Amino acid sequence: MGDLGLMFPTLRRDPHLVAAMDPAFAALLTTVVEFERTYGGLTVPVVGGPLEGEIRLGLHGVDPVWRTSDGRLVYRGARHPTAQCTLLLDMDGRFGTAWRDEFNVMLDSVELVLEQAAAWAALHGWSHSAIVTGAEVAEVVQAVGDLSLDGDASGELSQWWSSDDFVAVSSYGLNGRGRDPASIHLVARATVQARELRAALTHHGFTVSGYFAGPFARVPRLVREGAAPGADASPRREDR
């Protein structure tokens, strides 16, 4: 195990970095290698929610594995071109962020990151209607009405509800503050449904922000770095 220090040469120079001889690090190494083999180089376009933009999966940084202030082992498994925080995964496979030496959990797994990215991409031509804060998702879902939980795109930390005309997504932001309750992003198929949605929410006493009705743009497929044009390394939601 002594040669692990050659792989991560600055491990001993920062108290938050994991010592190369730490048994917990050795146990995590297999997980990290398998993650890189499965997801390394995959670019994930996201057209809505707190991760809107583009996620690039794969290990990065001189020392991708380190320990948080509360003793949790995490690794840098993704990058976002515009987010100022670090994107991480922990030993349980949960996906989150860090601004300093903490770990703010956002999603239950990297698989859920892909599922939600695919779900957002399926809303081509829909209008982003509103963001509701300070409310429980169950209350908002009841106010909108006729929404069904999407089990593939939902976990304990984030849920995706949908109908033919509306979508409601509960999710935590990048900064990890104000974790309860989560923000709820509401989407309508077209402007007329967006107006109906806003009226229903205000009728039930919800404060709505971020209201606009611009269509989502079409996004490219998920691709790996170096893949041939048109190649798709992961199944799209509509292909399953």
C-alpha positions as CSV (number, residue, x, y, z in Angstrom):
1,M,0.0,0.0,0.0
2,G,3.0,2.3,0.3
3,D,2.9,3.1,-3.4
4,L,-0.5,4.7,-3.1
5,G,1.4,7.8,-2.0
6,L,2.8,8.0,-5.5
7,M,-0.7,8.1,-7.0
8,F,-1.7,11.0,-4.7
9,P,1.5,12.8,-3.9
10,T,0.2,15.5,-1.5
11,L,-1.9,13.2,0.8
12,R,0.3,14.0,3.8
13,R,0.4,17.8,3.4
14,D,-3.2,18.6,4.2
15,P,-5.2,17.4,7.3
16,H,-8.3,16.9,5.2
17,L,-6.6,14.7,2.6
18,V,-6.6,11.0,3.3
19,A,-3.3,9.4,4.4
20,A,-2.2,6.8,1.9
21,M,-1.9,4.1,4.6
22,D,-5.4,4.8,6.0
23,P,-7.3,1.4,5.9
24,A,-10.5,3.3,5.1
25,F,-8.8,4.8,2.0
26,A,-7.8,1.3,0.9
27,A,-11.4,0.2,1.2
28,L,-12.6,3.1,-0.8
29,L,-10.0,2.7,-3.5
30,T,-11.9,-0.1,-5.3
31,T,-15.1,2.0,-5.2
32,V,-13.2,5.0,-6.7
33,V,-11.6,2.9,-9.5
34,E,-15.0,1.3,-10.4
35,F,-16.6,4.7,-10.5
36,E,-13.9,6.1,-12.8
37,R,-14.2,3.0,-15.1
38,T,-18.0,3.3,-15.3
39,Y,-18.5,7.1,-15.5
40,G,-15.1,8.7,-16.2
41,G,-15.3,11.1,-19.2
42,L,-19.1,11.2,-19.4
43,T,-20.6,14.6,-20.1
44,V,-24.1,15.1,-18.8
45,P,-26.1,18.2,-20.1
46,V,-28.7,19.4,-17.6
47,V,-31.4,21.8,-18.6
48,G,-33.1,22.5,-15.3
49,G,-32.8,22.4,-11.5
50,P,-29.8,23.4,-9.3
51,L,-27.3,21.5,-11.5
52,E,-28.4,23.2,-14.7
53,G,-25.6,23.5,-17.2
54,E,-23.2,20.6,-17.8
55,I,-21.8,17.9,-15.4
56,R,-18.5,16.2,-16.4
57,L,-18.2,12.9,-14.5
58,G,-14.8,11.5,-13.6
59,L,-12.1,11.9,-11.0
60,H,-10.2,15.1,-11.0
61,G,-7.6,17.1,-9.0
62,V,-4.2,16.0,-7.7
63,D,-5.8,14.3,-4.7
64,P,-9.4,13.2,-5.5
65,V,-10.0,11.4,-2.2
66,W,-10.1,13.4,1.1
67,R,-11.8,13.5,4.4
68,T,-14.5,16.0,5.4
69,S,-14.5,17.9,8.7
70,D,-16.9,15.4,10.2
71,G,-14.7,12.5,9.2
72,R,-16.5,11.4,6.1
73,L,-14.5,10.0,3.2
74,V,-15.4,11.5,-0.2
75,Y,-14.0,11.8,-3.6
76,R,-14.1,14.5,-6.4
77,G,-16.1,12.7,-9.0
78,A,-17.6,15.5,-11.1
79,R,-17.1,19.0,-12.4
80,H,-19.4,21.8,-13.4
81,P,-18.1,24.6,-15.6
82,T,-20.0,27.4,-13.8
83,A,-20.5,26.1,-10.2
84,Q,-18.0,27.5,-7.7
85,C,-18.4,24.6,-5.3
86,T,-16.7,21.1,-5.5
87,L,-18.9,18.2,-6.6
88,L,-18.3,15.0,-4.6
89,L,-19.5,11.5,-3.9
90,D,-19.2,9.7,-0.5
91,M,-18.6,6.0,0.3
92,D,-22.3,5.3,0.1
93,G,-22.4,6.6,-3.4
94,R,-24.4,9.8,-2.6
95,F,-23.8,12.9,-4.7
96,G,-23.2,16.3,-3.1
97,T,-21.2,19.5,-2.9
98,A,-18.6,21.2,-0.8
99,W,-17.6,24.8,-0.4
100,R,-14.8,24.2,2.1
101,D,-14.4,20.9,4.0
102,E,-18.0,19.8,4.5
103,F,-20.2,17.5,2.4
104,N,-23.7,18.7,1.5
105,V,-25.7,15.8,0.1
106,M,-28.0,16.6,-2.9
107,L,-28.9,13.3,-4.5
108,D,-28.9,9.7,-3.4
109,S,-26.6,8.4,-6.2
110,V,-24.8,9.3,-9.4
111,E,-27.4,7.1,-11.2
112,L,-30.1,9.5,-9.9
113,V,-28.0,12.4,-11.3
114,L,-28.3,10.7,-14.7
115,E,-32.0,9.9,-14.3
116,Q,-32.9,13.5,-13.5
117,A,-30.7,14.9,-16.2
118,A,-32.6,12.6,-18.7
119,A,-35.9,13.6,-17.2
120,W,-35.2,17.3,-17.6
121,A,-34.0,16.7,-21.2
122,A,-37.4,15.0,-22.0
123,L,-39.1,18.4,-21.4
124,H,-38.2,19.8,-24.8
125,G,-40.4,22.8,-25.6
126,W,-41.9,23.0,-22.1
127,S,-42.0,26.3,-20.1
128,H,-40.2,26.7,-16.8
129,S,-43.0,28.2,-14.7
130,A,-42.1,28.8,-11.1
131,I,-39.9,28.0,-8.0
132,V,-41.6,27.5,-4.7
133,T,-39.6,27.8,-1.5
134,G,-40.5,27.3,2.2
135,A,-43.1,24.7,1.5
136,E,-43.4,20.9,1.8
137,V,-43.5,19.1,-1.5
138,A,-46.6,17.1,-0.4
139,E,-48.5,20.4,0.0
140,V,-47.4,21.7,-3.4
141,V,-48.2,18.4,-5.1
142,Q,-51.7,18.4,-3.6
143,A,-52.2,22.0,-4.7
144,V,-51.2,21.2,-8.3
145,G,-53.2,18.0,-8.4
146,D,-53.0,14.8,-10.5
147,L,-49.3,14.4,-10.2
148,S,-47.7,10.9,-10.0
149,L,-44.3,10.1,-8.4
150,D,-41.6,9.0,-10.9
151,G,-39.8,6.3,-9.1
152,D,-36.8,6.2,-11.5
153,A,-36.1,9.9,-11.0
154,S,-36.8,10.1,-7.3
155,G,-34.9,9.2,-4.1
156,E,-35.0,10.2,-0.5
157,L,-33.5,13.6,-1.0
158,S,-35.1,14.6,-4.3
159,Q,-38.5,13.7,-5.9
160,W,-39.9,14.0,-9.4
161,W,-43.6,14.3,-9.8
162,S,-45.3,14.6,-13.2
163,S,-48.6,14.6,-15.2
164,D,-49.4,15.2,-18.9
165,D,-49.1,19.0,-18.4
166,F,-47.1,19.6,-15.2
167,V,-43.8,18.5,-13.5
168,A,-42.8,19.2,-9.9
169,V,-39.2,18.5,-8.8
170,S,-38.1,18.9,-5.1
171,S,-34.3,19.4,-4.8
172,Y,-31.7,20.9,-2.5
173,G,-29.4,23.7,-3.8
174,L,-25.7,23.7,-4.2
175,N,-24.9,25.6,-1.0
176,G,-26.5,23.0,1.4
177,R,-28.0,25.7,3.6
178,G,-31.7,25.8,4.5
179,R,-32.0,22.1,3.8
180,D,-35.6,21.8,5.1
181,P,-37.7,22.0,3.2
182,A,-36.2,21.6,-0.3
183,S,-37.0,24.0,-3.2
184,I,-39.6,22.9,-5.6
185,H,-39.2,23.6,-9.3
186,L,-42.5,23.6,-11.2
187,V,-42.8,23.2,-15.0
188,A,-45.8,23.5,-17.3
189,R,-46.2,22.1,-20.9
190,A,-47.1,25.5,-22.4
191,T,-47.8,29.1,-21.4
192,V,-51.5,28.5,-20.8
193,Q,-50.8,25.7,-18.3
194,A,-48.1,27.9,-16.7
195,R,-50.8,30.5,-16.0
196,E,-53.1,27.9,-14.6
197,L,-50.3,26.6,-12.4
198,R,-49.4,30.0,-11.0
199,A,-53.1,30.7,-10.3
200,A,-53.4,27.4,-8.4
201,L,-50.4,28.0,-6.3
202,T,-51.2,31.6,-5.4
203,H,-54.8,30.4,-4.6
204,H,-53.4,28.0,-2.0
205,G,-51.2,30.7,-0.5
206,F,-47.8,29.8,-1.9
207,T,-45.2,32.4,-2.6
208,V,-43.9,31.9,-6.2
209,S,-40.6,33.2,-7.5
210,G,-38.6,32.8,-10.7
211,Y,-41.6,32.9,-12.9
212,F,-41.1,32.9,-16.6
213,A,-42.3,31.0,-19.7
214,G,-39.4,30.5,-22.0
215,P,-39.1,27.1,-23.8
216,F,-36.3,24.7,-22.9
217,A,-33.7,24.3,-25.7
218,R,-32.9,20.9,-27.1
219,V,-29.8,19.3,-25.6
220,P,-27.2,16.9,-27.0
221,R,-26.9,13.3,-26.0
222,L,-24.8,12.2,-23.1
223,V,-21.3,11.6,-24.6
224,R,-17.9,10.5,-23.3
225,E,-14.8,12.5,-23.9
226,G,-13.1,11.2,-27.1
227,A,-16.2,9.3,-28.3
228,A,-16.9,9.3,-32.0
229,P,-19.5,11.9,-33.2
230,G,-23.0,10.5,-32.6
231,A,-21.8,7.9,-30.1
232,D,-23.8,7.6,-26.9
233,A,-22.2,5.9,-24.0
234,S,-25.3,5.8,-21.8
235,P,-29.0,4.9,-22.5
236,R,-31.3,7.9,-22.8
237,R,-34.5,8.0,-20.9
238,E,-36.6,7.6,-24.0
239,D,-34.6,4.5,-25.1
240,R,-35.5,2.4,-22.1
